[in-house]
Amino acid sequence: MLLFSKKQYKTKTQEELIELAKFNNLDALEELIKRNQSSVYALFYYLSGNCEDILDLTQEALLKMAKNIRYLKDPSKFKSWLNQIVTRLFYDYIRAKSRKLQTIPIDKKGEDEEDKFSINEVPCKTCTPEQKTLNTELNCIIENSIQKLPDAFRLAIVLREFQGLSYEEIAEITNTNVGTVKSRIARARNKLQSELKRYIA
C-alpha cells in the first residue's frame, strides 16, 4: 500500500482525493473537507441567512459527505453531489424549525428570458477606504435582497451564481426541468436588478 505524507495530499487533484477517501484514507478525506468547507459554509449562508445555525449545518453536511463518499460512483460529479447534500439539509432545516422564510411577489417572466443581471457583475476591486465601505454596504444589500427571494428562486440563483453550476446540474439537484430552472433564475435576477439598480452604476 502506497503511503503519502500530509503535504503530498495538498498537491493531489480533487478526483484523486475522492478515490482515496472512498477507501477510508482519512488524510485524503481531511484534505477534501478542507478544500470544500468554505464553499459549503457560503452556500448555507446565502440560503439560510441564519448565522447561529450555519456552522452546525456546515458540519453536518461535511459529516454526511465523509460518511457517504464511498457511494459516489463518478468523482467528476462530486460538486453536484455535495450540493445535493446541502440542499436536502437546508430543506430539512426549514421543516424542522417550522419557519417560513419571508417572500415577496415577483412578476412572472418567460422561461426563455435573457439574463439581464448577474451577481458576479458587482464590482469587487482594490479601492479606497470610502469605496470599500460602499462595497461592504452593497454586499449587505445584496445579501438582504437574496434572503427576500422565495426559497426556490434563492436556491437556484445561489447554485448558479455562487456555486457555478450549470442549468442541468441545478435541475437535477432541485428535481425540476431546465426550463423551470432558467425561469427561476431569470426572475430572481430581475428582482435583484430592480432592487439594486440605484446602488450599481
C-alpha positions as CSV (number, residue, x, y, z in Angstrom):
1,M,0.0,0.0,0.0
2,L,1.4,3.4,-1.0
3,L,1.5,5.9,1.8
4,F,1.7,9.7,1.4
5,S,2.8,12.5,3.7
6,K,0.2,15.1,4.5
7,K,1.9,17.6,2.3
8,Q,1.6,15.3,-0.7
9,Y,-2.2,15.3,-0.3
10,K,-2.3,19.1,-0.9
11,T,-0.9,18.6,-4.4
12,K,-3.5,15.9,-5.4
13,T,-6.5,16.7,-7.6
14,Q,-9.9,16.5,-6.0
15,E,-10.7,13.4,-8.0
16,E,-7.6,11.7,-6.7
17,L,-8.6,12.6,-3.1
18,I,-12.1,11.3,-3.7
19,E,-10.8,7.9,-4.9
20,L,-8.5,7.6,-1.9
21,A,-11.2,8.8,0.5
22,K,-13.6,6.1,-0.8
23,F,-11.2,3.5,0.6
24,N,-11.1,5.1,4.1
25,N,-8.0,7.2,3.6
26,L,-8.5,9.7,6.4
27,D,-5.8,12.0,5.3
28,A,-7.3,12.3,1.8
29,L,-10.8,12.9,3.4
30,E,-9.3,15.6,5.7
31,E,-7.9,17.4,2.7
32,L,-11.1,17.0,0.8
33,I,-13.0,18.6,3.7
34,K,-10.6,21.5,4.0
35,R,-11.0,22.3,0.3
36,N,-14.8,22.3,0.4
37,Q,-15.8,23.6,3.8
38,S,-15.7,27.3,2.8
39,S,-18.0,26.7,-0.2
40,V,-20.4,24.7,1.9
41,Y,-20.5,27.4,4.5
42,A,-21.0,30.1,1.9
43,L,-23.9,28.1,0.3
44,F,-25.7,27.7,3.7
45,Y,-25.0,31.4,4.4
46,Y,-26.8,32.6,1.3
47,L,-29.6,30.0,1.7
48,S,-30.4,30.4,5.3
49,G,-29.0,33.8,6.4
50,N,-29.2,32.5,10.0
51,C,-25.7,32.9,11.4
52,E,-26.5,30.9,14.5
53,D,-27.1,27.7,12.6
54,I,-24.7,27.9,9.7
55,L,-21.7,26.3,11.4
56,D,-23.9,23.4,12.6
57,L,-25.3,22.9,9.2
58,T,-21.9,23.0,7.6
59,Q,-20.5,20.4,10.0
60,E,-23.5,18.2,9.4
61,A,-23.1,18.4,5.6
62,L,-19.4,17.7,5.7
63,L,-20.1,14.7,8.0
64,K,-22.6,13.3,5.6
65,M,-20.1,13.8,2.8
66,A,-17.5,11.9,4.8
67,K,-19.9,9.0,5.6
68,N,-21.3,8.7,2.1
69,I,-18.2,9.4,-0.1
70,R,-17.8,5.7,-0.8
71,Y,-21.1,5.7,-2.6
72,L,-20.1,8.4,-5.1
73,K,-19.6,6.5,-8.4
74,D,-18.4,9.4,-10.6
75,P,-15.9,11.7,-8.9
76,S,-16.4,14.3,-11.6
77,K,-19.9,14.8,-10.2
78,F,-18.7,15.5,-6.7
79,K,-19.7,19.2,-6.6
80,S,-23.2,18.5,-7.8
81,W,-23.4,15.6,-5.3
82,L,-22.2,17.7,-2.4
83,N,-24.7,20.5,-3.3
84,Q,-27.5,17.9,-3.2
85,I,-26.5,17.1,0.4
86,V,-26.5,20.8,1.3
87,T,-29.9,21.3,-0.4
88,R,-31.5,18.5,1.4
89,L,-30.2,19.6,4.7
90,F,-31.4,23.1,4.0
91,Y,-34.9,22.0,3.4
92,D,-34.8,19.6,6.4
93,Y,-33.7,22.6,8.4
94,I,-36.6,24.7,7.3
95,R,-39.1,22.0,8.1
96,A,-37.5,21.2,11.5
97,K,-37.7,24.9,12.5
98,S,-41.2,25.2,11.1
99,R,-40.1,28.5,9.8
100,K,-41.4,30.1,6.7
101,L,-38.8,32.4,5.1
102,Q,-40.0,35.9,4.1
103,T,-41.0,36.0,0.4
104,I,-42.0,38.7,-2.0
105,P,-44.2,38.6,-5.1
106,I,-42.3,38.5,-8.4
107,D,-43.9,39.2,-11.8
108,K,-43.8,36.1,-14.0
109,K,-41.3,36.2,-16.8
110,G,-40.9,33.9,-19.8
111,E,-38.7,30.8,-19.5
112,D,-36.6,32.0,-22.4
113,E,-35.9,35.4,-21.0
114,E,-32.3,36.5,-21.4
115,D,-30.2,37.1,-18.3
116,K,-30.2,40.8,-17.6
117,F,-28.2,40.8,-14.4
118,S,-25.5,38.7,-12.8
119,I,-24.4,38.9,-9.2
120,N,-20.9,38.3,-10.4
121,E,-21.0,41.6,-12.3
122,V,-20.9,43.6,-9.0
123,P,-17.5,45.2,-8.8
124,C,-15.1,44.0,-6.2
125,K,-11.7,45.7,-6.8
126,T,-8.9,47.1,-4.7
127,C,-10.2,50.5,-3.8
128,T,-10.1,53.4,-1.4
129,P,-11.4,53.1,2.2
130,E,-14.6,55.0,1.1
131,Q,-15.1,52.6,-1.8
132,K,-14.6,49.6,0.5
133,T,-17.2,50.9,2.9
134,L,-19.6,51.3,0.0
135,N,-18.8,47.8,-1.3
136,T,-19.4,46.4,2.2
137,E,-22.8,48.1,2.3
138,L,-23.6,46.9,-1.2
139,N,-22.7,43.3,-0.1
140,C,-25.2,43.6,2.8
141,I,-27.9,44.9,0.5
142,I,-27.2,42.0,-2.0
143,E,-27.4,39.5,0.9
144,N,-30.7,41.0,2.2
145,S,-32.2,41.1,-1.3
146,I,-31.3,37.4,-1.8
147,Q,-32.9,36.5,1.5
148,K,-36.1,38.1,0.4
149,L,-36.4,35.8,-2.6
150,P,-38.7,32.8,-2.5
151,D,-36.9,29.6,-1.4
152,A,-36.9,28.0,-4.9
153,F,-35.6,31.2,-6.6
154,R,-33.0,31.8,-3.9
155,L,-31.7,28.2,-4.2
156,A,-31.5,28.3,-8.0
157,I,-29.6,31.6,-8.2
158,V,-27.2,30.8,-5.3
159,L,-26.3,27.5,-7.0
160,R,-25.8,29.3,-10.3
161,E,-24.0,32.4,-9.2
162,F,-22.1,31.3,-6.2
163,Q,-21.5,27.7,-6.9
164,G,-21.2,28.0,-10.7
165,L,-23.4,25.0,-11.5
166,S,-24.9,24.5,-14.9
167,Y,-28.7,24.7,-15.5
168,E,-28.7,21.0,-16.0
169,E,-27.0,20.3,-12.6
170,I,-29.4,22.7,-10.8
171,A,-32.3,20.9,-12.4
172,E,-31.0,17.6,-11.2
173,I,-30.5,18.9,-7.7
174,T,-33.9,20.5,-7.4
175,N,-35.8,17.8,-9.2
176,T,-37.1,20.2,-11.8
177,N,-36.6,20.7,-15.6
178,V,-34.1,23.0,-17.1
179,G,-36.8,25.4,-18.3
180,T,-38.1,25.9,-14.8
181,V,-34.6,26.5,-13.5
182,K,-33.9,29.1,-16.2
183,S,-37.2,30.8,-15.4
184,R,-36.5,30.9,-11.7
185,I,-33.0,32.3,-12.2
186,A,-34.2,34.9,-14.7
187,R,-37.0,36.1,-12.3
188,A,-34.6,36.2,-9.4
189,R,-32.1,38.2,-11.3
190,N,-34.9,40.6,-12.5
191,K,-36.0,41.2,-8.9
192,L,-32.4,41.7,-7.7
193,Q,-31.7,44.0,-10.6
194,S,-34.7,46.1,-9.6
195,E,-33.7,46.3,-6.0
196,L,-30.0,47.1,-6.7
197,K,-30.2,49.4,-9.7
198,R,-30.0,52.5,-7.6
199,Y,-26.7,51.2,-6.0
200,I,-25.0,50.0,-9.1
201,A,-24.0,52.5,-11.8
